[in-house]
Amino acid sequence: MSARTMRKVCARPANDNTVDRESDALLHAALRHFAEHGLAAASRARKQAETAFFSGDRRGYHWWLEICRALDRRMASEMDDYVPGIEVDVTGAETGNLPETPTCKA
């Protein structure tokens, strides 16, 4: 097999089959949030989601809910139970850009 063919076949690691920008951005934000707040990160993300929800910011709500979900799936599912049916695309797919990452208010 030629070197060119090998590069083409082995271009991606076997465990990296897809590129998911939304997932990568959320994971990065969740890890950054955890680095800043430690074990309280999930509850702080939940509070941010609640604040965004009650101020009418659906995109912000969904963003913080997904960060909370990355850190504590059970806490996020409890939020889903009392705020059903909110579906917002945080990827900015309609514009092709990721949204600005909301900043955490400590």
Secondary structure, 3 states (H helix, E strand, C coil): CCHHHHHHHCCCCCCCCCCCHHHHHHHHHHHHHHHHHHHHHHHHHHHHHHHHHHCCCHHHHHHHHHHHHHHCHHHHHHHHHHCCCCCCCCCCCCCCCCCCCCCCCC
